Amino acid sequence: MKILLCGGAGFIGSHFATIRLLQHNDSIVVLDKLTYAGRRQNLAHLEGHPSFAFVHGAIESPKDVQRALSAPARAGEPPFDAIVNFAAETHVDRSIAAAHDFIQTNLLGTNVLLEAAIQHRLRYVQVSTDEVYGSIEEGTFTELSPLAPSSPYAASKAGADLLVLSCCHTHGLHGSICRGSNNYGPRQYPEKLIPLIILNALHNDPLPVYGDGRQVRNWIHVTDFASAVGIVLEEGAPGEVYNAGGPDECANIDVVERIVALTSASPDSIEHIADRPGHDRRYSLSSEKVRALGWRPRVRFNQGLADTVAWYRDNVSWWEPIRSGEYRAYYERQYDKPLRSGPAHSTQ
């Protein structure tokens, strides 16, 4: 396939690009705005590949999208087959503080991509989240569960999903949606729980935990979710939603305690802070529908978390510019205390 990969310089998108380019021999054109969480460095290992190209632009700009769909112009290159949309503002805390960028990118940007997919008769995959369903105390969400988003972020993603389904129904778009549970793994921006706790633990910083920490998440390794999106791209039916949940559930406080053990940090560094407004208590996805297409998660959480800790420990050059830049100011605003400077301590 030839794929326009939107948001391909981000955490999950860069893993999807790697899998599709190197394992499936697809041709990939990445369109990315390079906001704070999108980094060319995430794609450095793909630069120079003859079937890879990067276009700097925003999905909410029709001109940028059309420019990406017409570039690069190499002799004998086939036309595009699909648009896969990972581009999104994703952090719940930031959406609570200011929702405008989430509406702009997640809703308006999706609409621009849908118009382009309809115009060029392309297959379309929308990458979404379990958060559109809200919280579930028992059992699991299926694709037929009602949408009940709790945060501005989740609401913007739910709205985008409905736009996709409406275009399938009204315009005959070959569009599918893949909703994932909480992703983790290498190259995740450290505002999210797992990389935040890992880097704080390596620097002997306090480890902030919202509320009692008993919020339960269904964790999926980023490579497993990227593979699920690929299966939906290849086999997904138009107008259908596919949930892709991880193989393990774990409460946030248990995740933090496991990271403490893996980094030899002090358990006393865990600090319970005021809970996030509207914090969902539990997410859980049934993945039977995407499993029927041939997908299976391969990475269990214990091993995936240990591998992730090792990756952050060994890749200081990736995260040090982040931790010493704008992120420091964000962290201080969010948690009302500064990050410590200096090198991370080693772990065994």
C-alpha positions in Angstrom: 0.0 0.0 0.0 0.9 3.7 -0.3 -0.3 5.4 2.9 -0.6 9.0 4.0 0.2 8.6 7.6 -1.0 11.6 9.6 0.7 12.2 13.0 3.4 9.8 12.0 6.1 11.7 14.0 4.3 11.0 17.3 4.5 8.1 19.7 2.2 5.5 18.2 2.3 6.8 14.6 6.1 6.4 14.4 5.8 2.8 15.5 3.1 2.2 12.9 5.4 3.8 10.2 8.2 1.5 11.2 6.1 -1.7 11.1 4.4 -0.8 7.8 7.6 0.3 6.0 10.0 -2.3 7.2 7.8 -5.3 7.7 5.1 -4.8 5.1 7.0 -2.9 2.5 4.4 -0.2 2.3 5.2 3.3 0.9 4.8 5.9 3.7 4.3 9.6 3.5 4.1 11.2 6.9 2.2 14.4 7.4 2.9 15.9 10.8 2.6 19.4 12.4 5.5 18.7 14.8 3.8 20.0 17.9 5.5 19.4 21.3 4.8 15.6 21.1 5.7 15.1 17.4 9.4 14.8 16.7 11.4 14.1 13.6 13.8 12.2 15.8 11.1 9.6 16.2 11.5 8.8 12.4 15.2 9.2 12.2 15.7 5.5 11.6 13.5 5.7 8.5 15.0 8.8 6.9 16.6 8.0 3.6 14.5 5.0 2.9 13.3 5.1 -0.7 9.7 4.5 0.2 9.5 7.1 3.0 8.8 10.8 2.8 8.0 13.5 5.4 5.7 16.5 4.8 5.5 19.2 7.5 1.9 20.3 7.8 -1.4 20.3 9.7 -4.3 18.0 9.1 -6.7 20.9 9.8 -5.2 22.7 6.7 -6.7 21.5 3.4 -3.7 22.9 1.5 -1.3 20.9 3.6 -3.3 17.7 3.2 -3.5 18.2 -0.6 0.2 19.0 -0.7 1.0 15.8 1.1 -1.3 13.8 -1.3 0.7 15.2 -4.3 4.2 14.8 -2.9 6.7 13.5 -3.3 6.5 13.2 -7.1 8.8 10.3 -8.0 8.7 8.6 -11.4 6.7 5.5 -11.4 5.3 6.0 -7.9 1.8 4.6 -7.4 -1.1 6.7 -6.2 -2.2 6.6 -2.6 -4.3 3.8 -1.3 -5.2 5.0 2.2 -5.1 7.7 4.9 -4.4 6.5 8.4 -5.0 9.2 11.0 -3.0 9.1 14.2 -2.8 12.9 14.4 -4.4 14.2 17.6 -4.0 16.2 20.7 -4.1 13.4 23.3 -3.4 14.5 26.9 -6.4 14.7 29.1 -4.8 17.1 31.6 -4.1 19.6 28.8 -7.6 19.3 27.4 -9.0 20.1 30.8 -6.8 23.2 31.0 -7.6 24.4 27.4 -9.8 22.4 24.9 -9.4 24.6 21.8 -6.4 22.7 20.2 -8.2 19.5 20.8 -11.3 20.6 18.9 -9.1 22.1 16.1 -7.0 19.1 15.5 -9.2 16.2 16.6 -12.5 17.3 15.1 -11.7 19.9 12.3 -8.6 18.1 11.2 -10.5 14.8 10.9 -13.1 16.5 8.8 -10.5 17.8 6.4 -8.9 14.3 6.1 -12.4 12.8 5.5 -13.1 15.2 2.7 -9.7 14.3 1.1 -10.4 10.6 1.4 -13.8 11.0 -0.2 -12.4 13.2 -3.0 -9.6 10.8 -3.9 -11.5 7.6 -3.1 -9.1 6.4 -0.5 -9.5 3.9 2.3 -9.5 5.6 5.7 -8.6 4.5 9.2 -9.4 6.6 12.2 -7.2 5.9 15.3 -9.3 6.4 18.4 -9.4 5.6 22.1 -11.2 3.6 24.8 -11.9 6.9 26.5 -14.8 7.6 24.2 -16.8 5.1 26.2 -16.2 6.7 29.6 -15.7 4.6 32.7 -16.8 1.1 33.4 -16.8 -0.4 36.9 -17.3 -4.0 35.8 -17.1 -6.0 32.6 -15.7 -4.7 29.3 -16.8 -2.2 26.6 -17.7 -3.6 23.2 -18.0 -1.8 19.9 -21.7 -1.5 20.6 -21.3 0.3 23.9 -22.7 3.8 24.0 -20.3 6.7 23.8 -20.0 8.6 27.1 -16.8 10.7 27.0 -15.7 12.3 30.3 -13.1 14.8 29.2 -12.8 17.4 26.4 -10.1 15.1 24.9 -12.4 12.1 24.9 -15.3 14.2 23.6 -13.3 15.5 20.6 -12.3 11.9 19.7 -15.9 10.7 20.0 -17.0 13.5 17.8 -14.4 12.6 15.2 -15.4 8.9 15.3 -19.0 9.9 14.6 -17.8 12.1 11.6 -16.1 9.0 10.2 -19.2 6.8 10.5 -21.4 9.5 9.0 -19.1 9.7 5.9 -19.3 6.0 5.5 -23.1 6.1 5.6 -23.6 9.2 3.5 -20.7 9.2 1.1 -19.8 5.5 0.8 -16.4 6.1 2.4 -14.4 2.9 3.0 -13.6 4.0 6.5 -12.9 2.1 9.7 -12.1 3.0 13.3 -9.7 1.3 15.7 -10.0 2.2 19.4 -7.1 1.3 21.6 -6.6 1.0 25.3 -3.8 2.7 27.2 -0.6 2.5 25.1 2.9 2.4 26.6 6.4 1.8 25.2 9.5 3.6 23.8 9.2 7.2 22.6 6.1 8.1 24.6 6.1 11.8 25.6 6.7 12.0 29.4 3.5 13.8 30.2 1.8 10.4 30.2 1.9 8.2 33.4 4.5 5.5 32.6 7.3 7.7 31.0 6.6 10.4 33.6 7.1 8.0 36.5 10.1 6.3 34.9 12.0 9.6 34.3 11.1 11.0 37.7 12.2 7.8 39.3 15.5 7.9 37.5 16.1 11.4 38.7 14.9 10.9 42.3 12.0 13.2 41.8 8.7 12.7 43.5 6.3 10.3 41.8 2.9 12.0 41.6 -0.2 9.7 41.7 -3.7 11.1 41.2 -6.1 10.4 44.1 -5.8 6.9 45.6 -4.2 5.5 42.5 -6.7 2.7 42.1 -7.8 3.8 38.6 -7.5 0.7 36.5 -6.2 0.8 32.9 -6.1 -1.9 30.2 -2.4 -1.6 29.1 -1.4 -2.4 25.5 2.2 -2.2 24.2 2.5 0.3 21.4 3.7 -2.3 18.9 0.7 -4.4 19.5 -1.7 -1.5 19.0 0.1 -0.4 15.8 -0.3 -3.9 14.5 -4.0 -3.8 15.3 -4.4 -0.6 13.3 -2.6 -2.4 10.5 -5.0 -5.3 10.6 -8.0 -2.9 10.5 -6.4 -1.1 7.5 -6.0 -4.4 5.6 -9.1 -6.3 6.7 -11.5 -3.8 8.4 -15.0 -3.4 6.9 -16.3 0.0 6.0 -18.4 1.7 8.7 -17.1 -0.7 11.4 -15.4 0.0 14.7 -12.7 -2.4 16.2 -11.6 -2.3 19.8 -8.0 -3.3 20.5 -7.3 -3.8 24.2 -4.2 -5.1 25.9 -3.8 -8.5 27.6 -3.4 -7.1 31.1 -5.2 -4.7 33.5 -3.3 -2.9 36.2 -4.2 -0.1 38.6 -2.1 3.1 38.3 -0.6 2.7 41.8 0.5 -0.8 41.0 2.2 0.5 37.8 4.0 3.1 39.8 5.2 0.5 42.4 6.5 -1.8 39.7 8.5 1.1 38.2 9.9 1.9 41.6 11.1 -1.7 41.9 12.6 -1.7 38.3 14.5 1.6 38.9 15.5 1.0 42.5 13.8 4.3 43.4 12.6 4.9 47.0 9.0 3.9 47.7 8.8 7.0 49.8 9.0 9.1 46.7 5.4 8.2 45.8 3.1 11.2 46.5 -0.6 11.1 46.3 -2.0 14.4 44.9 -5.4 15.8 44.3 -7.3 13.7 41.8 -7.9 14.9 38.2 -11.3 16.4 37.6 -13.7 13.9 36.2 -11.1 11.1 36.4 -12.5 7.9 34.9 -12.1 5.0 37.3 -11.7 2.0 34.9 -11.3 1.3 31.3 -11.6 -2.2 29.7 -12.1 -3.2 26.1 -13.3 -6.4 24.5 -11.2 -7.1 21.5 -13.0 -10.2 20.0 -13.9 -8.3 16.8 -10.4 -7.4 15.8 -9.1 -10.8 17.0 -11.5 -12.4 14.5 -9.4 -10.6 11.8 -6.3 -12.4 13.0 -4.8 -10.0 15.5 -3.4 -11.0 18.9 -1.4 -8.9 21.4 2.0 -10.3 21.9 3.6 -8.3 24.7 2.5 -9.0 28.3 2.6 -6.0 30.6 5.3 -7.2 33.0 7.8 -7.8 30.3 6.8 -4.7 28.3 7.1 -2.4 31.3 10.6 -3.8 32.1 11.6 -3.3 28.5 10.2 0.2 28.5 12.1 1.2 31.6 15.3 -0.1 30.0 14.7 1.9 26.9 14.3 5.2 28.8 17.4 4.4 30.9 19.4 3.7 27.7 18.1 6.6 25.5 19.0 9.7 27.4 19.6 11.6 24.1 15.9 11.1 23.2 14.3 12.4 26.4 16.9 14.9 27.8 16.0 17.7 25.4 12.3 17.2 26.3 12.9 17.2 30.1 15.1 20.3 29.9 12.8 22.2 27.6 9.1 23.4 27.6 8.1 20.2 29.4 9.7 21.5 32.6 7.4 24.6 32.7 4.4 22.4 31.9 5.3 20.0 34.7 5.7 22.8 37.2 2.3 24.3 36.3 0.6 20.9 36.5 2.2 19.5 39.6 3.2 22.7 41.4 6.8 21.8 41.9 9.9 21.8 39.7 11.8 18.9 38.3 15.3 18.3 39.4 18.2 18.8 37.1 21.1 16.6 36.5 21.8 13.2 35.1 19.6 10.2 35.8 20.9 7.6 38.3 21.7 4.2 36.8 19.5 1.1 37.3 20.4 -2.5 37.1 
